Amino acid sequence: MYNFAIILHIYTTMDKAERLLEIRKIIQEQKISNQDELQAILTIKGFHFTQATLSRDLKYLRVGKIPDEEKGMIYVLPETISKKTQNTANEQITREQSTGFISVEFTSANQMAVIKTLPGFASSLAYRIDGMNAYEIIGTIAGDDTILVIGREGIPRPALVRSLRPVL
């Protein structure tokens, strides 16, 4: 029984080491935005394990996420983050951390706006917008990272923008 335990330990340790090396290689070579995407690639390469194991592996490797123009947020290894990347990420985080606001786009009729936020910020920002009780805004509908702002009919875009400015 003891020999079996030793062999099993050696096998799982080798498997883990190979898996960790492959995770590092994939993250260095590709822009990966979530665990499902990474796990699919690893499965194709012959690694079979649970999402919980992948999550522990990412934590063990101290994998972080940084903003990316193409994919939103992507995984990076701590040693691959250049000074420039850190500065860019810090600037964006500082700018967005208070409200989570990323962008706003208006419909051609000017009565509606779509606000993009960081994930998890939309409902609290929509709550603040509704709490202003601005005449120009009838109400909001919020998801996880998107808010639909419904403006009062006949209100021009500049007035709607001015009413949103205090919370953005």
Secondary structure, 3 states (H helix, E strand, C coil): CHHHHHHHHHHHHHHHHHHHHHHHHHHHHCCCCCHHHHHHHHHHCCCCCCHHHHHHHHHHCCCEEEEECCCEEEEECHHHCCHHHHHHHHHHHHHHCCCCEEEEEECCCCCEEEEEECCCCHHHHHHHHHHCCCCCEEEEEECCCEEEEEECCCCCHHHHHHHHCCCC
